[in-house]
Amino acid sequence: MAALSSSSVVAVIGSGAMGAGIAQTAASAGHPVVLFDTREGAAAKAIADIQKVYARLVEKGRMAAIDAEAAGSRMRVANSLAEAKEAALVVEAIVENLEVKRGLFADLEAIVADDCILATNTSSISVTAIGARLRRPERLVGMHFFNPVPLMALVEVISGLATDEKVADTVYATAIAWGKSPVHAKSTPGFIVNRVARPFYAEALRLLSEQAADAATLDAIMRDAGGFRMGPFELMDLIGHDVNFSVTQSVHQAYFGDPRFTPSVLQQEMVNAGFFGRKSGRGFYQYGEGHSVPAARSEQAQHKPSTVSVSSEPGVTHAVINQVEARLKAIGFNVEHRKPLPGAGQHEAPAFHCHGAAIFLTDGRTATARAGANHHADTVLFDLAFDYAKATRICLARADQCSDSAYDAVVGLFQTAGFTVSRIDDVPGMVVMRTVAMLANEAADAVNTGVCSAAAVDVAMQKGVNYPRGPLAWTDAIGVAQVVAVLSNLAASYGEDRYRVSPLLRRKLAAAAANGGRFHA
């Protein structure tokens, strides 16, 4: 399906941050744009602000002066909704209220031509519900942009039950023509991003509630080891806890209380206290003059251990061990390969051995439980990292039975390899691993229930919330067996349905022997 012609008029209803951003994007792509707002002077101010943005882009050499002038001249203020009558596409970006949106589209239906596409920028309301009372609900589609619109690539193209496939395809193609990275999605609570992202916040809040570590340390682990641009607590502070908590509540309610989306009591208390984050001056961190983000907690320097060995038949992901081993070798360690001892088959083979310590990649169990299962007190776990060759921090957890000398040797090992070491309390699944496993589980479930494709969910999470890798691509990287093991062990540890494994992950695991069980070829 072809995109709308650049000569087609685009009407944008609402001139707030989202509406203005959509208007700027459409005008930059060559469309005549009509901007309407019920607030007197708001649309004119938005256009004036957009023209200032164009002027700054020209000053920075990122836009030609002639293009800026042309784009600015393509926008005009609509004094009434009736001036949208020539539009081929109307994008609504008004208040998140179902009845208000329904009323707007009912009014628009009486104004625009029958072939005009009506699009809603809703982030949470059912597209099906918005269009239910329209005379022609098949022409209503979700066109969910992300803020700031000119900079964020993702557009979720959301089809309600009545949405015509050709309408969705036209909007998809138009988004591409506007320089965006669109994805198709079915109208379900949270669509793709707001649904799949819930565990990023939920697991962090749970880890903090369980005193695994402080917020600054957990954020640093997610950034410096996990590769995420921002840690969950600083991101929640940026979004606003009132907003973030409200979204979680709405998704939880929309899925009839599914425990996967249970809101956090800790975040509820933050909202009750008025600690909304940056906008209130206090969230998990304090903001303003005289305040700075506290430093992450890191282990004191330890001596370089004299020896380290790797199991010949490791019971963990081979790729992870190879990456860590390569880093150790690069700084001069002579890494020996240890063959399994006779009769050792009943116990797991650790990834690494160091001064009596057995070092495992986390599989969702605590280090204490794993030490007991293997009858090896000196057990230390390390967390997942996005790229062990480039990560600057590693997260460790020690069994309650582990001796100080064995643990210190492991700390020295990773410090010598160039990692800053952060220790967390011995919680199931650690930090990056449990978060990634839960993101992968939610992504797999979205695919399994037809919300979107595997490719779409990975694009959405990378382009919409800047994840370093899509959740299902990450599953392919570490192995579906590892993800299923982590989730299963989390479920066993907590005894909660929150950690139930998606049927699609189990299906991929069953197919792993034949085709690798991968989501992406």
C-alpha positions as CSV (number, residue, x, y, z in Angstrom):
1,M,0.0,0.0,0.0
2,A,1.3,3.4,-0.9
3,A,1.8,6.3,1.5
4,L,-0.3,9.4,1.3
5,S,0.9,11.9,-1.3
6,S,3.0,14.7,0.2
7,S,0.5,17.1,-1.3
8,S,-2.2,15.6,0.9
9,V,-3.4,17.8,3.7
10,V,-2.8,16.5,7.3
11,A,-4.9,18.0,10.1
12,V,-3.6,17.7,13.6
13,I,-6.0,18.2,16.5
14,G,-4.3,19.3,19.7
15,S,-1.2,21.5,19.8
16,G,0.5,20.2,23.0
17,A,3.9,18.6,22.9
18,M,2.7,15.6,21.0
19,G,0.4,17.4,18.5
20,A,3.1,20.0,17.8
21,G,5.6,17.3,17.2
22,I,3.3,15.5,14.8
23,A,2.6,18.7,13.0
24,Q,6.4,19.4,12.7
25,T,7.1,15.9,11.4
26,A,4.3,16.1,8.8
27,A,5.3,19.5,7.6
28,S,8.9,18.5,7.3
29,A,7.8,15.6,5.1
30,G,6.2,18.0,2.7
31,H,2.5,18.0,3.8
32,P,0.3,21.0,4.1
33,V,-0.6,21.0,7.8
34,V,-3.7,22.4,9.5
35,L,-3.3,22.6,13.3
36,F,-6.3,23.1,15.6
37,D,-6.6,23.6,19.3
38,T,-9.6,24.6,21.4
39,R,-7.4,26.8,23.6
40,E,-7.2,30.3,22.1
41,G,-3.8,31.1,20.7
42,A,-2.3,27.6,21.5
43,A,-2.0,26.5,17.9
44,A,-0.4,29.8,16.8
45,K,2.1,29.6,19.6
46,A,2.9,25.9,18.7
47,I,3.6,26.9,15.0
48,A,5.8,29.8,16.1
49,D,7.7,27.4,18.4
50,I,8.1,24.9,15.6
51,Q,9.5,27.7,13.3
52,K,12.1,28.5,16.1
53,V,13.1,24.8,16.1
54,Y,13.6,25.0,12.3
55,A,15.7,28.1,12.8
56,R,17.9,26.3,15.3
57,L,18.3,23.4,13.0
58,V,19.5,25.8,10.2
59,E,22.0,27.4,12.6
60,K,23.4,23.9,13.5
61,G,23.6,23.0,9.8
62,R,21.1,20.2,10.2
63,M,18.5,21.7,7.8
64,A,18.8,23.9,4.8
65,A,17.4,27.4,5.2
66,I,15.2,27.0,2.1
67,D,13.8,23.7,3.5
68,A,13.1,25.3,6.9
69,E,11.3,28.2,5.3
70,A,9.2,25.8,3.1
71,A,8.3,23.6,6.0
72,G,7.3,26.5,8.2
73,S,5.1,28.0,5.4
74,R,3.2,24.7,5.1
75,M,1.7,25.0,8.6
76,R,-1.4,27.1,9.3
77,V,-3.7,27.6,12.2
78,A,-7.3,26.3,11.9
79,N,-9.8,28.6,13.6
80,S,-12.4,25.9,13.8
81,L,-12.6,22.1,13.4
82,A,-14.4,22.7,10.1
83,E,-11.1,23.7,8.5
84,A,-10.0,20.0,8.6
85,K,-12.5,19.3,5.8
86,E,-9.8,19.0,3.1
87,A,-7.6,16.7,5.1
88,A,-6.7,13.2,3.8
89,L,-5.4,12.3,7.3
90,V,-6.5,13.7,10.7
91,V,-4.3,12.8,13.7
92,E,-5.9,13.4,17.1
93,A,-3.5,14.3,20.0
94,I,-5.8,15.5,22.7
95,V,-6.6,14.5,26.3
96,E,-6.6,10.8,27.2
97,N,-10.3,10.5,27.8
98,L,-12.4,8.0,25.9
99,E,-15.6,10.0,25.7
100,V,-13.8,13.2,24.7
101,K,-12.0,11.3,21.9
102,R,-15.3,9.7,20.8
103,G,-17.0,13.1,20.6
104,L,-14.1,14.6,18.6
105,F,-14.2,11.8,16.0
106,A,-18.0,12.0,15.7
107,D,-17.7,15.7,14.9
108,L,-14.9,15.0,12.4
109,E,-17.0,12.4,10.6
110,A,-19.5,15.0,9.8
111,I,-16.8,17.3,8.4
112,V,-14.2,15.3,6.4
113,A,-14.6,13.3,3.2
114,D,-15.5,9.6,3.3
115,D,-12.0,8.6,2.3
116,C,-10.2,10.6,5.0
117,I,-8.3,8.5,7.4
118,L,-8.9,9.2,11.1
119,A,-6.0,8.5,13.5
120,T,-5.7,8.6,17.2
121,N,-2.4,9.1,19.0
122,T,-3.8,7.5,22.2
123,S,-1.2,5.7,24.3
124,S,-3.6,3.6,26.3
125,I,-7.2,3.7,25.2
126,S,-8.7,0.9,23.1
127,V,-8.8,2.0,19.4
128,T,-11.8,-0.4,19.1
129,A,-13.6,1.5,21.8
130,I,-12.8,4.9,20.4
131,G,-14.2,4.0,17.0
132,A,-17.2,1.9,18.2
133,R,-19.8,4.7,17.7
134,L,-18.5,6.0,14.4
135,R,-20.5,5.6,11.2
136,R,-17.4,4.2,9.5
137,P,-15.2,2.8,12.3
138,E,-13.1,0.9,9.6
139,R,-11.2,4.2,8.8
140,L,-10.1,4.8,12.4
141,V,-6.6,3.6,13.3
142,G,-4.1,4.2,16.1
143,M,-1.0,6.2,15.2
144,H,0.9,6.2,18.4
145,F,4.0,8.5,18.3
146,F,6.6,8.7,21.1
147,N,7.8,11.9,22.7
148,P,9.7,13.9,21.4
149,V,8.0,13.1,18.1
150,P,10.6,14.7,15.8
151,L,13.4,12.6,17.4
152,M,11.8,9.3,18.3
153,A,11.5,6.9,15.4
154,L,8.8,4.5,16.6
155,V,5.2,4.7,15.5
156,E,2.8,2.0,16.7
157,V,0.1,1.5,14.0
158,I,-2.7,0.1,15.9
159,S,-5.7,-1.7,14.4
160,G,-9.0,-2.0,16.3
161,L,-11.4,-4.8,15.5
162,A,-13.1,-2.7,12.8
163,T,-10.0,-1.1,11.3
164,D,-9.6,-1.7,7.6
165,E,-6.3,-3.4,6.8
166,K,-5.7,-1.0,3.9
167,V,-6.1,2.0,6.2
168,A,-3.5,0.6,8.6
169,D,-1.2,-0.2,5.7
170,T,-1.5,3.3,4.3
171,V,-0.7,4.8,7.7
172,Y,2.2,2.4,8.0
173,A,3.6,3.5,4.6
174,T,3.0,7.1,5.5
175,A,5.0,6.8,8.7
176,I,7.9,5.3,6.7
177,A,7.7,8.3,4.3
178,W,7.9,10.6,7.3
179,G,11.2,8.9,8.3
180,K,9.7,6.8,11.1
181,S,10.1,3.1,12.0
182,P,6.5,1.9,12.2
183,V,5.2,-1.4,13.6
184,H,1.8,-3.0,13.3
185,A,0.0,-3.9,16.5
186,K,-3.4,-5.1,17.6
187,S,-5.5,-2.9,19.9
188,T,-4.8,-4.5,23.3
189,P,-4.0,-2.9,26.6
190,G,-0.7,-1.1,26.4
191,F,-0.3,-2.0,22.7
192,I,3.4,-3.1,22.4
193,V,5.7,-0.7,24.3
194,N,3.6,0.1,27.3
195,R,2.8,-3.5,27.8
196,V,6.2,-5.1,27.2
197,A,8.1,-2.5,29.2
198,R,6.2,-3.1,32.4
199,P,8.8,-5.6,33.8
200,F,11.6,-3.1,33.3
201,Y,10.1,-1.1,36.1
202,A,8.3,-3.8,38.0
203,E,11.4,-6.0,38.6
204,A,13.5,-3.1,39.6
205,L,10.9,-2.0,42.1
206,R,10.7,-5.5,43.5
207,L,14.5,-5.7,43.8
208,L,14.6,-2.5,45.7
209,S,11.7,-3.6,47.9
210,E,13.6,-6.8,48.7
211,Q,16.7,-4.8,49.6
212,A,18.8,-6.4,46.9
213,A,20.7,-3.0,46.5
214,D,20.0,0.7,46.5
215,A,18.5,2.5,43.5
216,A,21.7,4.0,42.3
217,T,23.5,0.7,42.3
218,L,20.6,-1.1,40.5
219,D,20.5,1.7,37.9
220,A,24.3,1.5,37.4
221,I,24.1,-2.3,36.9
222,M,21.4,-1.9,34.3
223,R,23.4,0.8,32.4
224,D,27.0,-0.4,32.8
225,A,26.3,-4.1,32.5
226,G,22.9,-4.3,30.8
227,G,23.6,-1.7,28.2
228,F,20.4,0.2,28.8
229,R,20.6,4.0,28.2
230,M,19.0,4.8,31.6
231,G,18.4,2.7,34.7
232,P,14.8,2.0,35.7
233,F,14.8,4.4,38.7
234,E,16.2,7.4,36.9
235,L,13.8,6.7,34.0
236,M,10.8,6.5,36.3
237,D,11.9,9.8,37.9
238,L,12.1,11.3,34.4
239,I,8.7,10.0,33.3
240,G,7.0,10.8,36.6
241,H,5.9,8.3,39.1
242,D,2.3,9.5,38.9
243,V,2.3,8.8,35.2
244,N,4.3,5.5,35.4
245,F,2.1,4.2,38.2
246,S,-1.1,5.2,36.4
247,V,0.0,3.3,33.3
248,T,0.8,0.2,35.3
249,Q,-2.5,0.4,37.0
250,S,-4.4,0.7,33.8
251,V,-2.7,-2.2,32.2
252,H,-3.2,-4.3,35.3
253,Q,-6.9,-3.5,35.4
254,A,-7.3,-4.0,31.6
255,Y,-5.9,-7.5,31.9
256,F,-8.3,-8.2,34.8
257,G,-5.7,-8.3,37.5
258,D,-3.1,-10.5,35.8
259,P,-0.3,-10.8,38.4
260,R,2.3,-10.1,35.7
261,F,1.3,-6.5,35.8
262,T,0.7,-6.0,39.6
263,P,1.6,-2.5,40.6
264,S,4.3,-1.9,43.2
265,V,3.3,-0.8,46.7
266,L,6.6,1.0,46.9
267,Q,5.7,3.1,43.8
268,Q,2.2,3.8,45.2
269,E,3.9,5.2,48.3
270,M,6.0,7.4,46.2
271,V,2.9,8.8,44.5
272,N,1.1,9.2,47.9
273,A,4.1,11.2,49.1
274,G,4.1,13.4,46.1
275,F,7.6,12.2,45.2
276,F,6.9,12.2,41.4
277,G,10.5,12.5,40.3
278,R,12.2,15.4,38.4
279,K,9.1,17.5,38.1
280,S,8.5,17.5,41.9
281,G,12.1,17.8,42.8
282,R,12.2,14.4,44.4
283,G,11.7,10.8,43.4
284,F,14.1,8.0,44.0
285,Y,16.7,10.7,43.7
286,Q,16.6,14.4,44.8
287,Y,16.9,17.1,42.2
288,G,17.8,20.8,42.3
289,E,20.6,22.9,43.7
290,G,22.8,21.1,46.1
291,H,21.6,17.6,45.1
292,S,23.4,15.0,43.0
293,V,22.8,11.3,42.1
294,P,24.5,9.1,44.8
295,A,27.3,6.9,43.6
296,A,26.7,3.2,42.9
297,R,28.1,0.9,45.5
298,S,31.2,-1.0,44.3
299,E,33.4,-3.6,46.0
300,Q,36.8,-2.6,47.4
301,A,39.8,-3.6,45.4
302,Q,41.0,-7.2,45.8
303,H,44.2,-9.0,44.8
304,K,44.5,-10.7,41.4
305,P,43.9,-14.4,41.9
306,S,46.7,-16.7,40.8
307,T,44.6,-19.2,38.9
308,V,41.3,-19.5,37.1
309,S,39.8,-22.4,35.2
310,V,36.7,-23.0,33.1
311,S,34.7,-26.2,33.0
312,S,35.0,-28.2,29.8
313,E,31.3,-29.0,29.9
314,P,29.8,-25.9,31.4
315,G,26.2,-26.0,32.4
316,V,25.5,-22.5,31.3
317,T,25.4,-20.6,28.0
318,H,28.6,-21.3,26.1
319,A,28.6,-17.9,24.3
320,V,28.6,-16.1,27.7
321,I,31.5,-18.2,29.0
322,N,33.5,-17.7,25.8
323,Q,33.0,-13.9,26.0
324,V,34.2,-13.7,29.7
325,E,37.0,-16.1,29.0
326,A,38.2,-14.0,26.1
327,R,38.3,-10.9,28.3
328,L,40.3,-12.8,31.0
329,K,42.8,-14.0,28.4
330,A,43.1,-10.5,26.9
331,I,44.5,-9.2,30.2
332,G,47.0,-12.1,30.7
333,F,45.1,-14.8,32.6
334,N,46.1,-18.3,31.7
335,V,42.6,-19.8,31.8
336,E,42.8,-23.6,32.2
337,H,40.1,-25.9,31.0
338,R,39.1,-28.3,33.7
339,K,37.6,-31.7,32.8
340,P,34.7,-33.0,34.9
341,L,35.7,-35.2,37.8
342,P,34.5,-38.8,37.9
343,G,31.1,-39.0,39.5
344,A,30.6,-35.2,39.1
345,G,27.6,-35.6,36.7
346,Q,25.1,-35.2,39.5
347,H,26.4,-31.7,40.1
348,E,26.5,-28.7,37.8
349,A,29.8,-27.7,36.1
350,P,30.5,-24.1,37.1
351,A,31.4,-21.6,34.4
352,F,34.6,-20.7,36.2
353,H,36.6,-22.0,39.2
354,C,38.8,-19.6,41.2
355,H,40.6,-20.3,44.5
356,G,37.9,-22.9,45.5
357,A,35.0,-20.8,44.4
358,A,32.5,-22.1,41.9
359,I,31.3,-19.2,39.7
360,F,28.0,-19.6,37.8
361,L,25.9,-17.5,35.5
362,T,22.6,-16.9,37.3
363,D,19.8,-19.2,36.2
364,G,17.1,-17.7,38.4
365,R,18.0,-19.5,41.6
366,T,19.7,-17.9,44.5
367,A,23.4,-18.5,45.1
368,T,22.5,-20.0,48.4
369,A,20.1,-22.5,46.9
370,R,22.6,-23.4,44.2
371,A,25.4,-23.9,46.7
372,G,23.1,-26.3,48.6
373,A,22.1,-28.2,45.5
374,N,25.7,-28.7,44.4
375,H,27.1,-29.2,47.9
376,H,29.6,-26.5,47.3
377,A,29.5,-23.7,49.9
378,D,31.8,-21.3,48.1
379,T,29.4,-20.4,45.3
380,V,29.3,-17.1,43.6
381,L,26.9,-16.0,40.8
382,F,27.5,-13.4,38.1
383,D,24.8,-11.5,36.2
384,L,24.0,-11.2,32.5
385,A,25.7,-8.4,30.6
386,F,24.7,-7.0,27.2
387,D,28.3,-7.3,25.9
388,Y,30.9,-8.7,28.3
389,A,33.7,-7.4,26.1
390,K,32.6,-3.8,26.6
391,A,30.7,-3.9,29.9
392,T,32.3,-1.7,32.6
393,R,30.4,-3.3,35.5
394,I,29.6,-6.8,36.6
395,C,27.0,-7.8,39.3
396,L,27.8,-10.6,41.7
397,A,25.9,-12.4,44.4
398,R,27.4,-14.8,47.0
399,A,25.8,-17.8,48.8
400,D,25.2,-17.3,52.5
401,Q,27.6,-20.3,53.0
402,C,30.4,-18.7,50.9
403,S,33.6,-17.8,52.7
404,D,35.0,-14.3,52.5
405,S,38.3,-15.5,51.0
406,A,36.6,-17.3,48.2
407,Y,34.3,-14.4,47.4
408,D,37.2,-11.9,47.5
409,A,39.1,-14.0,45.0
410,V,36.1,-13.8,42.6
411,V,35.9,-10.1,43.1
412,G,39.6,-9.8,42.4
413,L,39.2,-11.9,39.2
414,F,36.5,-9.7,37.7
415,Q,38.3,-6.5,38.8
416,T,41.5,-7.6,37.2
417,A,39.5,-8.2,34.0
418,G,38.5,-4.5,34.1
419,F,35.0,-4.7,35.7
420,T,33.8,-2.5,38.5
421,V,32.1,-5.1,40.8
422,S,28.8,-4.4,42.4
423,R,27.5,-6.9,44.9
424,I,23.8,-7.4,45.5
425,D,22.0,-9.4,48.1
426,D,21.3,-13.0,47.1
427,V,18.0,-12.6,45.3
428,P,16.6,-14.9,42.6
429,G,17.6,-14.0,39.1
430,M,19.8,-11.1,40.1
431,V,19.3,-7.8,38.1
432,V,19.9,-7.8,34.4
433,M,19.1,-11.5,33.9
434,R,15.7,-11.5,35.6
435,T,14.7,-8.2,33.9
436,V,15.7,-9.4,30.4
437,A,13.9,-12.8,31.0
438,M,10.7,-11.0,32.0
439,L,10.9,-8.6,29.1
440,A,11.4,-11.6,26.8
441,N,8.5,-13.4,28.4
442,E,6.1,-10.5,27.9
443,A,7.4,-10.0,24.3
444,A,6.8,-13.7,23.6
445,D,3.3,-13.5,25.0
446,A,2.5,-10.5,22.9
447,V,3.6,-12.5,19.8
448,N,1.7,-15.6,21.0
449,T,-1.6,-13.7,21.3
450,G,-1.3,-12.0,18.0
451,V,-0.6,-8.5,19.2
452,C,2.4,-8.1,16.9
453,S,5.2,-10.1,15.2
454,A,8.5,-11.0,16.7
455,A,10.3,-8.5,14.5
456,A,7.8,-5.8,15.5
457,V,8.3,-6.2,19.2
458,D,12.0,-6.0,18.9
459,V,11.8,-2.9,16.7
460,A,9.3,-1.3,19.1
461,M,11.4,-1.8,22.2
462,Q,14.6,-0.5,20.5
463,K,13.1,2.4,18.7
464,G,10.4,3.3,21.3
465,V,12.4,3.0,24.6
466,N,16.0,2.7,23.4
467,Y,16.6,-0.8,24.6
468,P,20.1,-2.0,23.5
469,R,18.6,-5.1,22.0
470,G,15.1,-6.3,21.4
471,P,13.8,-8.8,24.0
472,L,13.4,-11.7,21.6
473,A,16.8,-11.0,19.9
474,W,18.2,-11.1,23.4
475,T,16.5,-14.5,23.9
476,D,18.2,-15.7,20.7
477,A,21.5,-14.4,21.9
478,I,21.5,-16.2,25.3
479,G,19.3,-19.1,24.4
480,V,15.7,-19.8,24.9
481,A,16.6,-22.6,27.4
482,Q,18.4,-20.1,29.6
483,V,15.4,-17.7,29.6
484,V,12.9,-20.5,30.4
485,A,15.2,-21.8,33.2
486,V,15.4,-18.4,34.7
487,L,11.6,-17.8,34.6
488,S,10.9,-21.3,35.9
489,N,13.3,-20.9,38.8
490,L,11.8,-17.4,39.6
491,A,8.4,-19.0,39.6
492,A,9.6,-21.7,42.0
493,S,11.3,-19.3,44.3
494,Y,8.4,-16.9,44.6
495,G,5.5,-19.3,44.1
496,E,3.7,-16.7,42.0
497,D,1.9,-16.9,38.6
498,R,3.7,-13.6,37.8
499,Y,6.6,-15.6,36.5
500,R,4.7,-18.2,34.5
501,V,6.5,-19.0,31.2
502,S,4.8,-18.0,28.0
503,P,3.5,-20.9,25.9
504,L,5.5,-19.6,22.9
505,L,8.8,-19.8,24.9
506,R,8.1,-23.4,25.8
507,R,7.2,-24.1,22.2
508,K,10.5,-22.6,21.0
509,L,12.3,-24.6,23.7
510,A,10.8,-27.8,22.4
511,A,11.9,-26.9,18.9
512,A,15.4,-26.0,19.9
513,A,16.9,-29.4,19.2
514,A,15.6,-29.3,15.6
515,N,16.1,-25.6,14.6
516,G,17.6,-23.8,17.5
517,G,14.3,-22.5,18.8
518,R,15.2,-19.0,17.5
519,F,12.7,-16.2,17.1
520,H,14.8,-14.6,14.3
521,A,16.5,-16.5,11.5
